[in-house]
Amino acid sequence: MSRHGSNLASFENGGDTKPAFYLTGAEAKLLSIAGVGFFLDAYDLFVINPVATMLQYRLYGGEPIPAGLQGVLKAGANIGSVIGQFAFGYLADALGRKAIYGKELMLIIFATIMCLTVPTGSLKPDSCIIYLTVFRIILGIGVGGDYPMSSSVTSDRASLRKRGTMLAYVFANQGWGSLVGSLVTLVTLAAYKHAMNDEGKTSKVDGVWRIVVGISLIPAFGTLYQRLTLPEAKRYEESQAPTAMELEHGNPSSEFTGSKMEHLEPEEVKKEAHFKEFLIYFSEWRHLKLLIGTSVCWLLLDVAFYGINLNQNVVLQQIGFDGSTGTPWEKLFRISTGNIIITVLGFVPGYYATVLTIELLGRKVIQIQGFIMAAVFLAILAAKFHTLSKPAFIVCFAFLQFFFNFGANTTTYCYPAEVFPTKFKAFAHGLSAAAGKAGAIISALVFNSLSTKIGTDKVLWIFVGCCIAGAFFTLLLPEVRGRDPDEVLAHEMAEERRHMHR
């Protein structure tokens, strides 16, 4: 590990004796650049709940948005994410992080600005929702691209000793994104209280949701320049050396080496070789099972996680913050207050429990215990859904959120960035994340109709099953604490070469 250890230490500045969660100035700067994507991810994904409620009052006179349209609106960003995760993941490996990083943020900025231009005064209500959904999908492409980009940029530069902590720090920004989204909604509503509540101008809610969505442009613009100018990491450059291309059963006379190499520019070699090498690498079961493990665990987690979090109205109803009574403004304010309660209780603490313990406990232990504990609290909610008191429900839900985040919600993000070699890491991370978003889309589109048909408690039992299955699929994965996947790849290739020469 010595060769990669020295390169990875570029951001450590001699901090070896300090705890892993202690950050140097360079590391803090890296995290601020990479973390803003996840702040925006959570902000944009979870702010759609209050925005959808506001649009009910602006467009439908307080009546619900038609079920089909509402489902697609809420799933829109996740649908786009799948596209972004595939595309940006592949391009980041094939063309380099530097060539691609920042483009996903430009897409987020463009789509956010376009979301603000919904002509609610001139288009029909359904057409307004479709208009918003189209740009939510484009927003999602940018948000999705941030997953493989920021994870690769961070893990390429982190030391082995702190790699998991750094990734967990980046991902923890989701908690802050949700919290700030709730606070911005609350403050903006408070500013509009006189116009909406005292003067009865409910249509002014149009200004509230536009401000709430538009505020996210501030951190996006704030980090765009740093992303576009971030230099390539040494680790990525080393992974592109010609010797790393000898993957085809360790054969140095592969069609991408030797005489052909002399006639191709480096960029051409990258593009031509990369996808084939990816397929060769994952055609081996020992590698494929890792991709199955990271992808299936993320899918199962997101079915349950987004099933709960994209439909928080069910939870708010149970704790008395669903805004079922009062004026439109009072209803919206009550829902926003409920969202803050939910976020503060479980979201933020869970992420930082992972940050503080990931290098002590390891990823595998955190992921398995997180899945099991989430299953336990989901089972309690399912079994006692109609009989739990409000305090008991809040406590149970807070623990559920805590163990989602001190558990699989964080580690499913960390694992692909740590278990796969640099050469294939971004694309493998993109594929794993896309599987997760597929789970989120399933939940967004199916949860409401399924809850109506079989009851919310039965749907919660399905989530219990997903969490238990997730714990089992985690067994396919090795513990990656202190494991250098590039060294593992080098050893595997050396073994294959020795085997070929026997």
One Martini backbone bead per residue (centre of mass of N, CA, C, O) as a GRO file, in nm:
protein
  502
    1MET     BB    1   0.050   0.067  -0.002
    2SER     BB    2   0.269   0.284  -0.029
    3ARG     BB    3   0.218   0.428  -0.298
    4HIS     BB    4  -0.079   0.520  -0.232
    5GLY     BB    5  -0.041   0.641   0.043
    6SER     BB    6   0.118   0.894  -0.049
    7ASN     BB    7  -0.100   1.013  -0.237
    8LEU     BB    8  -0.340   1.020  -0.036
    9ALA     BB    9  -0.183   1.230   0.167
   10SER     BB   10  -0.232   1.519   0.038
   11PHE     BB   11  -0.464   1.595   0.281
   12GLU     BB   12  -0.314   1.549   0.571
   13ASN     BB   13  -0.075   1.708   0.698
   14GLY     BB   14   0.015   1.526   0.954
   15GLY     BB   15  -0.273   1.391   1.096
   16ASP     BB   16  -0.231   1.089   1.213
   17THR     BB   17  -0.291   1.131   1.537
   18LYS     BB   18  -0.562   1.210   1.472
   19PRO     BB   19  -0.870   1.194   1.437
   20ALA     BB   20  -1.061   1.121   1.161
   21PHE     BB   21  -1.268   1.376   1.212
   22TYR     BB   22  -1.031   1.547   1.166
   23LEU     BB   23  -0.973   1.856   0.993
   24THR     BB   24  -0.822   1.997   0.753
   25GLY     BB   25  -0.821   2.258   0.545
   26ALA     BB   26  -0.821   2.093   0.278
   27GLU     BB   27  -1.053   1.904   0.357
   28ALA     BB   28  -1.269   2.119   0.407
   29LYS     BB   29  -1.265   2.225   0.118
   30LEU     BB   30  -1.344   1.965  -0.024
   31LEU     BB   31  -1.616   1.929   0.129
   32SER     BB   32  -1.746   2.195   0.028
   33ILE     BB   33  -1.745   2.110  -0.270
   34ALA     BB   34  -1.882   1.818  -0.247
   35GLY     BB   35  -2.128   1.873  -0.039
   36VAL     BB   36  -2.332   2.059  -0.198
   37GLY     BB   37  -2.475   1.838  -0.361
   38PHE     BB   38  -2.617   1.706  -0.105
   39PHE     BB   39  -2.762   1.947  -0.012
   40LEU     BB   40  -2.929   1.981  -0.278
   41ASP     BB   41  -3.052   1.705  -0.291
   42ALA     BB   42  -3.223   1.729  -0.030
   43TYR     BB   43  -3.355   1.996  -0.078
   44ASP     BB   44  -3.495   1.923  -0.353
   45LEU     BB   45  -3.638   1.652  -0.271
   46PHE     BB   46  -3.792   1.759   0.004
   47VAL     BB   47  -3.928   2.032  -0.102
   48ILE     BB   48  -4.160   1.903  -0.274
   49ASN     BB   49  -4.370   1.870  -0.060
   50PRO     BB   50  -4.446   2.169   0.009
   51VAL     BB   51  -4.475   2.260  -0.287
   52ALA     BB   52  -4.713   2.078  -0.359
   53THR     BB   53  -4.904   2.204  -0.149
   54MET     BB   54  -4.894   2.495  -0.261
   55LEU     BB   55  -5.005   2.419  -0.548
   56GLN     BB   56  -5.282   2.348  -0.458
   57TYR     BB   57  -5.362   2.645  -0.382
   58ARG     BB   58  -5.283   2.783  -0.658
   59LEU     BB   59  -5.436   2.559  -0.868
   60TYR     BB   60  -5.673   2.374  -0.678
   61GLY     BB   61  -5.805   2.508  -0.420
   62GLY     BB   62  -5.675   2.268  -0.216
   63GLU     BB   63  -5.670   2.040  -0.387
   64PRO     BB   64  -5.547   1.772  -0.499
   65ILE     BB   65  -5.327   1.645  -0.688
   66PRO     BB   66  -5.326   1.441  -0.920
   67ALA     BB   67  -5.198   1.139  -0.857
   68GLY     BB   68  -5.020   1.095  -1.109
   69LEU     BB   69  -4.881   1.375  -1.111
   70GLN     BB   70  -4.767   1.365  -0.824
   71GLY     BB   71  -4.586   1.116  -0.861
   72VAL     BB   72  -4.407   1.239  -1.091
   73LEU     BB   73  -4.315   1.491  -0.945
   74LYS     BB   74  -4.172   1.333  -0.705
   75ALA     BB   75  -4.000   1.143  -0.916
   76GLY     BB   76  -3.843   1.321  -1.119
   77ALA     BB   77  -3.558   1.354  -0.987
   78ASN     BB   78  -3.508   1.043  -0.978
   79ILE     BB   79  -3.522   0.987  -1.277
   80GLY     BB   80  -3.285   1.174  -1.350
   81SER     BB   81  -3.069   1.041  -1.168
   82VAL     BB   82  -3.026   0.782  -1.326
   83ILE     BB   83  -2.906   0.919  -1.574
   84GLY     BB   84  -2.673   1.072  -1.427
   85GLN     BB   85  -2.529   0.825  -1.303
   86PHE     BB   86  -2.452   0.687  -1.561
   87ALA     BB   87  -2.318   0.917  -1.727
   88PHE     BB   88  -2.115   1.043  -1.518
   89GLY     BB   89  -1.976   0.783  -1.431
   90TYR     BB   90  -1.855   0.709  -1.704
   91LEU     BB   91  -1.710   0.981  -1.777
   92ALA     BB   92  -1.523   0.996  -1.524
   93ASP     BB   93  -1.357   0.743  -1.614
   94ALA     BB   94  -1.298   0.798  -1.925
   95LEU     BB   95  -1.213   1.135  -1.896
   96GLY     BB   96  -1.234   1.241  -1.612
   97ARG     BB   97  -1.297   1.448  -1.353
   98LYS     BB   98  -1.212   1.731  -1.460
   99ALA     BB   99  -1.388   1.727  -1.728
  100ILE     BB  100  -1.677   1.699  -1.552
  101TYR     BB  101  -1.659   1.869  -1.315
  102GLY     BB  102  -1.953   2.095  -1.279
  103LYS     BB  103  -2.170   2.014  -1.490
  104GLU     BB  104  -2.388   1.921  -1.284
  105LEU     BB  105  -2.422   2.206  -1.156
  106MET     BB  106  -2.516   2.352  -1.411
  107LEU     BB  107  -2.775   2.183  -1.437
  108ILE     BB  108  -2.902   2.262  -1.168
  109ILE     BB  109  -2.916   2.565  -1.221
  110PHE     BB  110  -3.088   2.561  -1.476
  111ALA     BB  111  -3.334   2.399  -1.361
  112THR     BB  112  -3.404   2.591  -1.129
  113ILE     BB  113  -3.466   2.838  -1.300
  114MET     BB  114  -3.694   2.695  -1.466
  115CYS     BB  115  -3.882   2.631  -1.224
  116LEU     BB  116  -3.935   2.947  -1.167
  117THR     BB  117  -4.106   2.978  -1.463
  118VAL     BB  118  -4.378   2.896  -1.389
  119PRO     BB  119  -4.696   2.979  -1.548
  120THR     BB  120  -4.955   3.000  -1.330
  121GLY     BB  121  -5.134   3.231  -1.479
  122SER     BB  122  -5.156   3.078  -1.790
  123LEU     BB  123  -5.168   2.791  -1.717
  124LYS     BB  124  -5.276   2.502  -1.662
  125PRO     BB  125  -5.249   2.315  -1.395
  126ASP     BB  126  -5.141   2.052  -1.528
  127SER     BB  127  -4.925   2.200  -1.703
  128CYS     BB  128  -4.757   2.307  -1.467
  129ILE     BB  129  -4.673   2.031  -1.356
  130ILE     BB  130  -4.532   1.933  -1.613
  131TYR     BB  131  -4.328   2.160  -1.635
  132LEU     BB  132  -4.193   2.105  -1.361
  133THR     BB  133  -4.119   1.806  -1.411
  134VAL     BB  134  -3.920   1.839  -1.643
  135PHE     BB  135  -3.713   2.013  -1.464
  136ARG     BB  136  -3.681   1.798  -1.243
  137ILE     BB  137  -3.541   1.591  -1.422
  138ILE     BB  138  -3.297   1.768  -1.495
  139LEU     BB  139  -3.210   1.813  -1.207
  140GLY     BB  140  -3.162   1.507  -1.151
  141ILE     BB  141  -2.922   1.470  -1.339
  142GLY     BB  142  -2.735   1.648  -1.170
  143VAL     BB  143  -2.770   1.507  -0.896
  144GLY     BB  144  -2.682   1.225  -0.997
  145GLY     BB  145  -2.394   1.312  -1.093
  146ASP     BB  146  -2.286   1.374  -0.800
  147TYR     BB  147  -2.234   1.098  -0.686
  148PRO     BB  148  -1.985   0.992  -0.855
  149MET     BB  149  -1.819   1.252  -0.845
  150SER     BB  150  -1.783   1.318  -0.533
  151SER     BB  151  -1.684   1.037  -0.447
  152SER     BB  152  -1.431   1.029  -0.626
  153VAL     BB  153  -1.295   1.296  -0.551
  154THR     BB  154  -1.267   1.213  -0.251
  155SER     BB  155  -1.133   0.920  -0.262
  156ASP     BB  156  -0.883   1.005  -0.435
  157ARG     BB  157  -0.778   1.206  -0.177
  158ALA     BB  158  -0.798   1.020   0.047
  159SER     BB  159  -0.710   0.857   0.312
  160LEU     BB  160  -0.742   0.549   0.429
  161ARG     BB  161  -0.796   0.638   0.731
  162LYS     BB  162  -1.036   0.869   0.612
  163ARG     BB  163  -1.232   0.789   0.381
  164GLY     BB  164  -1.504   0.729   0.525
  165THR     BB  165  -1.530   0.999   0.671
  166MET     BB  166  -1.532   1.182   0.424
  167LEU     BB  167  -1.784   1.055   0.290
  168ALA     BB  168  -1.974   1.102   0.531
  169TYR     BB  169  -1.953   1.407   0.530
  170VAL     BB  170  -2.070   1.454   0.252
  171PHE     BB  171  -2.346   1.303   0.305
  172ALA     BB  172  -2.441   1.475   0.560
  173ASN     BB  173  -2.560   1.715   0.389
  174GLN     BB  174  -2.845   1.608   0.371
  175GLY     BB  175  -2.941   1.692   0.650
  176TRP     BB  176  -2.903   1.999   0.601
  177GLY     BB  177  -3.086   2.023   0.354
  178SER     BB  178  -3.348   1.948   0.501
  179LEU     BB  179  -3.337   2.160   0.726
  180VAL     BB  180  -3.315   2.417   0.550
  181GLY     BB  181  -3.570   2.368   0.387
  182SER     BB  182  -3.760   2.392   0.633
  183LEU     BB  183  -3.669   2.676   0.732
  184VAL     BB  184  -3.725   2.837   0.474
  185THR     BB  185  -4.025   2.776   0.466
  186LEU     BB  186  -4.096   2.901   0.743
  187VAL     BB  187  -3.986   3.189   0.700
  188THR     BB  188  -4.144   3.257   0.441
  189LEU     BB  189  -4.423   3.217   0.562
  190ALA     BB  190  -4.394   3.430   0.784
  191ALA     BB  191  -4.360   3.670   0.577
  192TYR     BB  192  -4.664   3.591   0.449
  193LYS     BB  193  -4.886   3.613   0.665
  194HIS     BB  194  -5.036   3.877   0.608
  195ALA     BB  195  -5.124   3.820   0.315
  196MET     BB  196  -5.249   3.527   0.356
  197ASN     BB  197  -5.405   3.549   0.640
  198ASP     BB  198  -5.509   3.847   0.691
  199GLU     BB  199  -5.590   3.903   0.368
  200GLY     BB  200  -5.646   3.623   0.202
  201LYS     BB  201  -5.389   3.574  -0.009
  202THR     BB  202  -5.326   3.269  -0.125
  203SER     BB  203  -5.172   3.324  -0.403
  204LYS     BB  204  -4.895   3.407  -0.258
  205VAL     BB  205  -4.769   3.120  -0.257
  206ASP     BB  206  -4.609   3.158  -0.519
  207GLY     BB  207  -4.371   3.308  -0.378
  208VAL     BB  208  -4.281   3.098  -0.174
  209TRP     BB  209  -4.188   2.858  -0.360
  210ARG     BB  210  -3.981   3.025  -0.523
  211ILE     BB  211  -3.794   3.096  -0.292
  212VAL     BB  212  -3.734   2.813  -0.190
  213VAL     BB  213  -3.605   2.716  -0.459
  214GLY     BB  214  -3.400   2.962  -0.515
  215ILE     BB  215  -3.200   2.945  -0.268
  216SER     BB  216  -3.023   2.702  -0.389
  217LEU     BB  217  -2.838   2.889  -0.572
  218ILE     BB  218  -2.624   2.990  -0.376
  219PRO     BB  219  -2.444   2.733  -0.328
  220ALA     BB  220  -2.406   2.669  -0.628
  221PHE     BB  221  -2.251   2.927  -0.713
  222GLY     BB  222  -2.033   2.913  -0.476
  223THR     BB  223  -1.894   2.622  -0.617
  224LEU     BB  224  -1.843   2.621  -0.925
  225TYR     BB  225  -1.550   2.717  -0.965
  226GLN     BB  226  -1.408   2.497  -0.794
  227ARG     BB  227  -1.498   2.260  -0.971
  228LEU     BB  228  -1.385   2.358  -1.255
  229THR     BB  229  -1.071   2.388  -1.109
  230LEU     BB  230  -1.016   2.106  -1.028
  231PRO     BB  231  -0.778   1.895  -1.010
  232GLU     BB  232  -0.632   1.616  -1.075
  233ALA     BB  233  -0.579   1.319  -0.941
  234LYS     BB  234  -0.321   1.106  -0.893
  235ARG     BB  235  -0.478   0.842  -0.878
  236TYR     BB  236  -0.614   0.864  -1.152
  237GLU     BB  237  -0.360   0.892  -1.328
  238GLU     BB  238  -0.241   0.615  -1.248
  239SER     BB  239  -0.490   0.438  -1.350
  240GLN     BB  240  -0.412   0.527  -1.668
  241ALA     BB  241  -0.197   0.351  -1.710
  242PRO     BB  242  -0.118   0.109  -1.935
  243THR     BB  243  -0.090  -0.129  -1.725
  244ALA     BB  244  -0.402  -0.106  -1.637
  245MET     BB  245  -0.499  -0.253  -1.921
  246GLU     BB  246  -0.415  -0.557  -1.832
  247LEU     BB  247  -0.706  -0.729  -1.796
  248GLU     BB  248  -0.698  -0.959  -2.008
  249HIS     BB  249  -0.581  -1.193  -1.826
  250GLY     BB  250  -0.293  -1.049  -1.814
  251ASN     BB  251  -0.248  -0.950  -2.116
  252PRO     BB  252  -0.002  -0.762  -2.275
  253SER     BB  253  -0.137  -0.821  -2.582
  254SER     BB  254  -0.354  -0.646  -2.587
  255GLU     BB  255  -0.526  -0.440  -2.808
  256PHE     BB  256  -0.436  -0.181  -2.605
  257THR     BB  257  -0.148  -0.261  -2.673
  258GLY     BB  258   0.133  -0.190  -2.813
  259SER     BB  259   0.115  -0.089  -3.132
  260LYS     BB  260  -0.159   0.059  -3.102
  261MET     BB  261  -0.070   0.267  -2.889
  262GLU     BB  262   0.120   0.437  -3.076
  263HIS     BB  263  -0.147   0.541  -3.267
  264LEU     BB  264  -0.272   0.661  -3.001
  265GLU     BB  265  -0.426   0.869  -2.821
  266PRO     BB  266  -0.504   0.889  -2.493
  267GLU     BB  267  -0.808   0.959  -2.533
  268GLU     BB  268  -0.873   0.724  -2.724
  269VAL     BB  269  -0.796   0.497  -2.540
  270LYS     BB  270  -0.996   0.553  -2.319
  271LYS     BB  271  -1.260   0.526  -2.482
  272GLU     BB  272  -1.206   0.245  -2.615
  273ALA     BB  273  -1.131   0.075  -2.346
  274HIS     BB  274  -1.320   0.112  -2.099
  275PHE     BB  275  -1.579  -0.060  -2.143
  276LYS     BB  276  -1.440  -0.328  -2.191
  277GLU     BB  277  -1.295  -0.340  -1.920
  278PHE     BB  278  -1.543  -0.336  -1.745
  279LEU     BB  279  -1.659  -0.608  -1.848
  280ILE     BB  280  -1.418  -0.782  -1.776
  281TYR     BB  281  -1.409  -0.728  -1.475
  282PHE     BB  282  -1.733  -0.809  -1.428
  283SER     BB  283  -1.711  -1.117  -1.530
  284GLU     BB  284  -1.621  -1.165  -1.252
  285TRP     BB  285  -1.753  -1.277  -0.963
  286ARG     BB  286  -1.578  -1.124  -0.746
  287HIS     BB  287  -1.685  -0.847  -0.875
  288LEU     BB  288  -1.991  -0.878  -0.925
  289LYS     BB  289  -2.081  -0.924  -0.626
  290LEU     BB  290  -2.019  -0.634  -0.542
  291LEU     BB  291  -2.223  -0.494  -0.732
  292ILE     BB  292  -2.467  -0.639  -0.622
  293GLY     BB  293  -2.438  -0.548  -0.330
  294THR     BB  294  -2.446  -0.236  -0.372
  295SER     BB  295  -2.715  -0.225  -0.540
  296VAL     BB  296  -2.924  -0.387  -0.367
  297CYS     BB  297  -2.892  -0.235  -0.102
  298TRP     BB  298  -2.978   0.042  -0.218
  299LEU     BB  299  -3.255  -0.036  -0.319
  300LEU     BB  300  -3.378  -0.137  -0.050
  301LEU     BB  301  -3.335   0.119   0.110
  302ASP     BB  302  -3.498   0.324  -0.082
  303VAL     BB  303  -3.774   0.208  -0.057
  304ALA     BB  304  -3.796   0.283   0.247
  305PHE     BB  305  -3.681   0.572   0.272
  306TYR     BB  306  -3.867   0.708   0.047
  307GLY     BB  307  -4.136   0.603   0.140
  308ILE     BB  308  -4.122   0.787   0.391
  309ASN     BB  309  -3.997   1.079   0.283
  310LEU     BB  310  -4.210   1.130   0.037
  311ASN     BB  311  -4.449   1.058   0.278
  312GLN     BB  312  -4.481   1.253   0.543
  313ASN     BB  313  -4.787   1.292   0.579
  314VAL     BB  314  -4.831   1.032   0.738
  315VAL     BB  315  -4.660   1.118   0.982
  316LEU     BB  316  -4.790   1.394   1.042
  317GLN     BB  317  -5.065   1.276   1.107
  318GLN     BB  318  -4.973   1.108   1.359
  319ILE     BB  319  -4.845   1.393   1.506
  320GLY     BB  320  -5.031   1.654   1.419
  321PHE     BB  321  -4.878   1.792   1.127
  322ASP     BB  322  -5.084   1.794   0.855
  323GLY     BB  323  -5.283   2.034   0.815
  324SER     BB  324  -5.619   1.982   0.854
  325THR     BB  325  -5.636   2.265   0.989
  326GLY     BB  326  -5.735   2.572   0.893
  327THR     BB  327  -5.573   2.775   0.722
  328PRO     BB  328  -5.363   2.757   0.468
  329TRP     BB  329  -5.126   2.880   0.626
  330GLU     BB  330  -5.151   2.702   0.882
  331LYS     BB  331  -5.105   2.436   0.741
  332LEU     BB  332  -4.824   2.493   0.621
  333PHE     BB  333  -4.684   2.565   0.891
  334ARG     BB  334  -4.734   2.292   1.030
  335ILE     BB  335  -4.584   2.114   0.829
  336SER     BB  336  -4.305   2.256   0.860
  337THR     BB  337  -4.274   2.195   1.159
  338GLY     BB  338  -4.281   1.887   1.130
  339ASN     BB  339  -4.029   1.864   0.947
  340ILE     BB  340  -3.828   1.967   1.161
  341ILE     BB  341  -3.872   1.754   1.371
  342ILE     BB  342  -3.783   1.515   1.194
  343THR     BB  343  -3.495   1.615   1.124
  344VAL     BB  344  -3.378   1.662   1.411
  345LEU     BB  345  -3.424   1.379   1.534
  346GLY     BB  346  -3.271   1.192   1.288
  347PHE     BB  347  -3.096   1.296   1.063
  348VAL     BB  348  -2.840   1.444   1.176
  349PRO     BB  349  -2.740   1.244   1.398
  350GLY     BB  350  -2.693   0.989   1.220
  351TYR     BB  351  -2.466   1.091   1.038
  352TYR     BB  352  -2.259   1.156   1.283
  353ALA     BB  353  -2.235   0.871   1.389
  354THR     BB  354  -2.085   0.774   1.138
  355VAL     BB  355  -1.847   0.968   1.127
  356LEU     BB  356  -1.735   0.877   1.422
  357THR     BB  357  -1.745   0.531   1.356
  358ILE     BB  358  -1.644   0.412   1.074
  359GLU     BB  359  -1.334   0.347   1.165
  360LEU     BB  360  -1.418   0.154   1.405
  361LEU     BB  361  -1.656  -0.043   1.291
  362GLY     BB  362  -1.730  -0.019   1.006
  363ARG     BB  363  -1.936  -0.072   0.735
  364LYS     BB  364  -2.073  -0.349   0.780
  365VAL     BB  365  -2.181  -0.309   1.067
  366ILE     BB  366  -2.347  -0.053   1.014
  367GLN     BB  367  -2.530  -0.171   0.790
  368ILE     BB  368  -2.655  -0.411   0.941
  369GLN     BB  369  -2.761  -0.263   1.196
  370GLY     BB  370  -2.933  -0.059   1.039
  371PHE     BB  371  -3.126  -0.258   0.906
  372ILE     BB  372  -3.227  -0.400   1.162
  373MET     BB  373  -3.328  -0.148   1.321
  374ALA     BB  374  -3.522  -0.048   1.105
  375ALA     BB  375  -3.697  -0.303   1.110
  376VAL     BB  376  -3.789  -0.279   1.401
  377PHE     BB  377  -3.929   0.009   1.380
  378LEU     BB  378  -4.116  -0.066   1.146
  379ALA     BB  379  -4.262  -0.295   1.295
  380ILE     BB  380  -4.384  -0.121   1.515
  381LEU     BB  381  -4.539   0.072   1.327
  382ALA     BB  382  -4.706  -0.152   1.188
  383ALA     BB  383  -4.835  -0.296   1.439
  384LYS     BB  384  -4.910   0.016   1.582
  385PHE     BB  385  -5.034   0.234   1.388
  386HIS     BB  386  -5.335   0.276   1.543
  387THR     BB  387  -5.213   0.284   1.872
  388LEU     BB  388  -5.009   0.487   1.889
  389SER     BB  389  -4.887   0.733   2.040
  390LYS     BB  390  -4.747   1.025   1.970
  391PRO     BB  391  -4.484   0.997   2.132
  392ALA     BB  392  -4.420   0.706   2.036
  393PHE     BB  393  -4.407   0.770   1.735
  394ILE     BB  394  -4.181   0.980   1.743
  395VAL     BB  395  -3.965   0.801   1.869
  396CYS     BB  396  -3.973   0.575   1.656
  397PHE     BB  397  -3.912   0.755   1.409
  398ALA     BB  398  -3.643   0.870   1.508
  399PHE     BB  399  -3.497   0.595   1.519
  400LEU     BB  400  -3.534   0.524   1.227
  401GLN     BB  401  -3.374   0.765   1.111
  402PHE     BB  402  -3.114   0.712   1.263
  403PHE     BB  403  -3.069   0.410   1.132
  404PHE     BB  404  -3.053   0.498   0.846
  405ASN     BB  405  -2.794   0.697   0.893
  406PHE     BB  406  -2.683   0.483   1.106
  407GLY     BB  407  -2.629   0.333   0.810
  408ALA     BB  408  -2.731   0.259   0.489
  409ASN     BB  409  -2.753   0.548   0.375
  410THR     BB  410  -2.440   0.593   0.403
  411THR     BB  411  -2.291   0.318   0.320
  412THR     BB  412  -2.402   0.292   0.026
  413TYR     BB  413  -2.220   0.535  -0.058
  414CYS     BB  414  -1.933   0.440   0.035
  415TYR     BB  415  -1.873   0.158  -0.082
  416PRO     BB  416  -1.823   0.213  -0.397
  417ALA     BB  417  -1.578   0.420  -0.324
  418GLU     BB  418  -1.400   0.161  -0.178
  419VAL     BB  419  -1.423  -0.129  -0.346
  420PHE     BB  420  -1.335   0.008  -0.609
  421PRO     BB  421  -1.142   0.083  -0.849
  422THR     BB  422  -1.062   0.377  -0.991
  423LYS     BB  423  -1.122   0.297  -1.294
  424PHE     BB  424  -1.448   0.200  -1.191
  425LYS     BB  425  -1.585   0.371  -0.964
  426ALA     BB  426  -1.789   0.575  -1.088
  427PHE     BB  427  -1.964   0.372  -1.247
  428ALA     BB  428  -2.028   0.182  -1.011
  429HIS     BB  429  -2.160   0.404  -0.844
  430GLY     BB  430  -2.378   0.481  -1.050
  431LEU     BB  431  -2.517   0.202  -1.059
  432SER     BB  432  -2.584   0.183  -0.757
  433ALA     BB  433  -2.745   0.451  -0.738
  434ALA     BB  434  -2.955   0.376  -0.956
  435ALA     BB  435  -3.077   0.147  -0.798
  436GLY     BB  436  -3.173   0.324  -0.568
  437LYS     BB  437  -3.357   0.515  -0.738
  438ALA     BB  438  -3.544   0.290  -0.828
  439GLY     BB  439  -3.659   0.254  -0.543
  440ALA     BB  440  -3.766   0.546  -0.514
  441ILE     BB  441  -3.962   0.535  -0.755
  442ILE     BB  442  -4.137   0.308  -0.660
  443SER     BB  443  -4.235   0.454  -0.405
  444ALA     BB  444  -4.353   0.713  -0.536
  445LEU     BB  445  -4.563   0.551  -0.731
  446VAL     BB  446  -4.688   0.326  -0.511
  447PHE     BB  447  -4.758   0.408  -0.218
  448ASN     BB  448  -5.039   0.546  -0.233
  449SER     BB  449  -5.200   0.318  -0.376
  450LEU     BB  450  -5.120   0.090  -0.177
  451SER     BB  451  -5.228   0.220   0.081
  452THR     BB  452  -5.525   0.223  -0.016
  453LYS     BB  453  -5.553  -0.087  -0.062
  454ILE     BB  454  -5.381  -0.218   0.215
  455GLY     BB  455  -5.236  -0.018   0.382
  456THR     BB  456  -4.982   0.129   0.555
  457ASP     BB  457  -4.894  -0.108   0.739
  458LYS     BB  458  -4.833  -0.308   0.503
  459VAL     BB  459  -4.613  -0.137   0.370
  460LEU     BB  460  -4.422  -0.146   0.616
  461TRP     BB  461  -4.371  -0.453   0.594
  462ILE     BB  462  -4.220  -0.434   0.328
  463PHE     BB  463  -3.987  -0.265   0.448
  464VAL     BB  464  -3.890  -0.477   0.642
  465GLY     BB  465  -3.805  -0.681   0.423
  466CYS     BB  466  -3.594  -0.498   0.288
  467CYS     BB  467  -3.403  -0.473   0.537
  468ILE     BB  468  -3.340  -0.773   0.575
  469ALA     BB  469  -3.226  -0.819   0.291
  470GLY     BB  470  -2.998  -0.609   0.315
  471ALA     BB  471  -2.836  -0.758   0.535
  472PHE     BB  472  -2.773  -1.007   0.353
  473PHE     BB  473  -2.633  -0.858   0.107
  474THR     BB  474  -2.390  -0.749   0.277
  475LEU     BB  475  -2.234  -1.030   0.279
  476LEU     BB  476  -2.097  -0.978  -0.011
  477LEU     BB  477  -1.922  -0.779   0.150
  478PRO     BB  478  -1.648  -0.632   0.243
  479GLU     BB  479  -1.428  -0.495   0.439
  480VAL     BB  480  -1.286  -0.149   0.373
  481ARG     BB  481  -1.104  -0.096   0.597
  482GLY     BB  482  -0.787  -0.030   0.471
  483ARG     BB  483  -0.868  -0.080   0.171
  484ASP     BB  484  -0.699  -0.114  -0.146
  485PRO     BB  485  -0.825  -0.154  -0.461
  486ASP     BB  486  -0.564  -0.110  -0.631
  487GLU     BB  487  -0.396  -0.327  -0.491
  488VAL     BB  488  -0.584  -0.562  -0.547
  489LEU     BB  489  -0.566  -0.540  -0.855
  490ALA     BB  490  -0.259  -0.577  -0.879
  491HIS     BB  491  -0.256  -0.862  -0.754
  492GLU     BB  492  -0.447  -0.998  -0.954
  493MET     BB  493  -0.272  -0.942  -1.206
  494ALA     BB  494  -0.018  -1.086  -1.106
  495GLU     BB  495  -0.148  -1.363  -1.071
  496GLU     BB  496  -0.234  -1.397  -1.369
  497ARG     BB  497   0.048  -1.379  -1.490
  498ARG     BB  498   0.167  -1.620  -1.342
  499HIS     BB  499  -0.039  -1.822  -1.452
  500MET     BB  500   0.033  -1.779  -1.759
  501HIS     BB  501   0.356  -1.865  -1.719
  502ARG     BB  502   0.316  -2.176  -1.631
   0.00000   0.00000   0.00000
